């Protein structure tokens, strides 16, 4: 079942001297439960493509249908709410809230969703356990390693029960062991929870784990295997 | 909401030193402002208390007397009128006065003075003239003696027991001339009083000004319970009718109130400068806290936090900084001001002379009126809220993608 349907997507940046076509006519369908890597050289448009899918940027042309919603039709406030309830994000630099503990970071997104305290605490504990962070609940990001922070970040992304998780180069700042651990954990979550993961990456190890690799160059899909 | 408050509080302590410095600047400003205002209002309260003590909360005069103080606008004692006023609830007591400007001569010197006829015992209970006598003794009822200001004594070179000739206009075209012994020399706070005022027994002065009918008065000072003044002023005005004017101390001491207003204004200007400096201190902290978390804001909006909630967090941060400063400032200042309120500083030497030159008792008094604490704290909190406008605009105009790209 297709959870993301992208039709003839264009994004042109006009705030530069010469207009830049970062995404130039991508059409793509992502099915539920996919473990997909978007790859391509630097400047190929993969981050822009990810931002468009995540509703962080608006397309110049084309449609992004997530479920029955075309996110092009949503205003900025509706987009924020849409992201909160439907999309999970994992960033390259973890980007946890530094003043909150691991469990608070995970529960934070559920608080934004209005989930009662008891329930969100319970869900956050379960997610931290699933991501191998049992016992680290009350550590602040600064007290955790890079790999552990990225695990919290994944737990946070899962906490909102999203339709899919967008991960922008999630392993770029991790060492080999942490990368391996993180990818194994994500693959496990993909399998056990049927959670859809979409990565943008340069990392060969991510590509090796991915079941589908979409290669982008000059804003176009050049291969989809 | 709770998590926003927690985040705001913890954000402050990400850079402890900066928060301490900002809070300290708020504390210093508040301490300075509270001391300054307490001292100002303390001196105003002292001045007003002393003024009202002398003139009463209000005075009853013949119509037009206040604007044209001639002896011909005096009136005769009216027991029914006095009974009517004294029976009003809230009226504490009344002091009748007869005042006339006369020439006072001793030896080859003459000086213009204000003769003030008083009921010696009743006047002393309120105004405590006897406590200001530096030589000789205070007046006694029916005694033909004078209590003169020390500057008058100095000018005329007159001493206790010497006789002073007074000459002026009597009531309705008569001439008032008399000779009375000086029984006491007094030193008042006001140099003007030392130079001008001569107290004497009311009945004796009444006989001097108009010997043909007793009971001549220029005014009756009315003293009332605190807080009832405005209400009583209206009631007394209504009950005395058109033949009398009833004038509040605010009119009688309008010059003093004017100078208080002017002084208050200069104090406010000083405070404004102080608060502008503090406002910039808070603003710079808020600015740094906002700009350094640009990426964090972007991430929070990306994962679904509405900008409004970010704004609320920033407002809480500003309020917390101000609150820390305000609470610490109040804790530091309140006991000290309470002590100074109970133990005002009596000035001596040149400082005392300076106070007296402004017609003030040489006493550095402090006020602990709750309005001072409330208004200054409110100003600091308002400044913090004002500083929060920057993050509000920043967040509302925030470009998430640009921040994420950085």
Interface residues (C-beta under 8 A of the other chain):
Chain A: X51 X54 X56 X57 X77 X80 X81 X83 X84 X85 X89 X91 X95 X97 X98 X99 X100 X104 X108 X109 X111 X112 X113 X156 X157 X160
Chain B: X3 X6 X7 X10 X11 X14 X295 X296 X299 X300 X301 X302 X303 X304 X305 X306 X307 X309 X400 X401 X404
